């Protein structure tokens, strides 16, 4: 829904989705989630909430 709203109001804006590393490993690696990420070209930022560091950017 955010992607559709962005297209209408601020099409030039790039959206990033910040995901804790534990959630990425359990949920975002599922095949259907990977399909959605590719379909909507979601840029992920994977971070460690305990260490408070960014681990990876995925385009």
Residue frames relative to the residue before (quaternion, step in Angstrom):
aa qw qx qy qz dx dy dz
X 1.0000 0.0000 0.0000 0.0000 0.00 0.00 0.00
X 0.6190 0.5515 -0.3501 0.4360 3.56 1.01 -0.75
X 0.6313 0.5472 -0.3276 0.4412 3.57 0.99 -0.84
X 0.6721 0.4880 -0.2991 0.4697 3.59 0.92 -0.84
X 0.6421 0.5131 -0.3189 0.4719 3.56 0.99 -0.79
X 0.6369 0.5313 -0.3183 0.4591 3.57 1.00 -0.83
X 0.6346 0.5467 -0.3307 0.4348 3.58 0.95 -0.86
X 0.6957 0.4721 -0.2746 0.4667 3.57 1.00 -0.76
X 0.8069 0.3432 -0.1492 0.4571 3.56 0.80 -1.02
X 0.8154 0.0183 0.0326 0.5777 3.59 0.95 -0.82
X 0.0791 -0.8598 0.5024 0.0445 3.60 0.52 1.14
X 0.6424 0.5378 -0.3292 0.4355 3.62 1.13 -0.47
X 0.5666 0.6214 -0.3721 0.3930 3.59 1.23 -0.37
X 0.2663 -0.7372 0.6014 0.1547 3.56 -1.07 0.82
X 0.2282 -0.7872 0.5615 0.1140 3.56 -0.81 1.04
X 0.1311 -0.7558 0.6387 0.0604 3.53 -1.11 0.81
X 0.2055 -0.7570 0.6070 0.1270 3.55 -1.08 0.74
X 0.2171 -0.7836 0.5737 0.0983 3.57 -0.56 1.21
X 0.0364 -0.8146 0.5760 -0.0579 3.55 -0.72 1.16
X 0.4335 -0.6726 0.5228 0.2938 3.62 -0.86 0.88
X 0.6117 -0.5990 0.3777 0.3527 3.57 -1.01 0.82
X 0.6435 0.5261 -0.3367 0.4425 3.62 0.97 -0.71
X 0.6575 0.4856 -0.3046 0.4890 3.59 1.03 -0.75
X 0.6163 0.5510 -0.3473 0.4427 3.57 0.99 -0.80
X 0.6986 0.4896 -0.2718 0.4454 3.58 0.85 -0.97
X 0.7297 0.4290 -0.2366 0.4770 3.58 1.05 -0.71
X 0.8135 0.2829 -0.1185 0.4941 3.58 0.86 -0.91
X 0.7415 0.4604 -0.2464 0.4213 3.57 0.73 -1.04
X 0.6189 0.5236 -0.3553 0.4653 3.59 1.24 -0.07
X 0.4631 0.6715 -0.4528 0.3601 3.60 1.25 -0.09
X 0.6022 -0.6180 0.3642 0.3506 3.61 -0.92 0.87
X 0.6859 0.4730 -0.3157 0.4541 3.63 0.84 -0.84
X 0.6252 0.5170 -0.3424 0.4739 3.60 1.07 -0.62
X 0.6262 0.5264 -0.3299 0.4711 3.59 1.00 -0.78
X 0.6264 0.5331 -0.3311 0.4625 3.59 1.05 -0.74
X 0.6570 0.4980 -0.3058 0.4762 3.58 0.95 -0.87
X 0.6307 0.5340 -0.3304 0.4559 3.59 0.96 -0.85
X 0.6861 0.4657 -0.2833 0.4818 3.59 0.90 -0.89
X 0.6524 0.5443 -0.3172 0.4212 3.57 0.90 -0.92
X 0.7860 0.2984 -0.1465 0.5213 3.57 0.92 -0.92
X 0.3803 -0.7616 0.4523 0.2659 3.57 1.34 0.18
X 0.1608 0.8103 -0.5364 0.1728 3.53 0.86 1.05
X 0.2632 -0.7440 0.5962 0.1477 3.55 -0.89 0.97
X 0.1784 -0.8067 0.5596 0.0648 3.56 -0.68 1.13
X 0.1355 -0.7145 0.6784 0.1043 3.50 -1.24 0.68
X 0.1425 -0.7929 0.5901 0.0529 3.55 -0.56 1.18
X 0.0010 -0.8301 0.5545 -0.0584 3.54 -0.71 1.09
X 0.3909 -0.6679 0.5828 0.2478 3.52 -1.35 0.39
X 0.3010 -0.7951 0.4952 0.1788 3.61 -0.33 1.20
X 0.6270 0.5316 -0.3446 0.4533 3.60 1.13 -0.53
X 0.7549 0.3671 -0.1954 0.5072 3.56 0.85 -0.99
X 0.2985 -0.7934 0.4726 0.2411 3.55 1.38 -0.23
X 0.5263 0.6000 -0.4296 0.4224 3.55 0.88 1.03
X 0.4459 -0.6378 0.5532 0.2974 3.52 -1.25 0.55
X 0.2486 -0.7985 0.5358 0.1165 3.55 -0.85 0.98
X 0.8144 -0.0922 0.1163 0.5609 3.56 0.96 -0.79
X 0.2232 -0.7055 0.6549 0.1533 3.53 -1.28 0.66
X 0.0681 -0.7969 0.5998 0.0242 3.59 -0.83 0.95
X 0.2003 -0.7771 0.5898 0.0901 3.55 -0.65 1.17
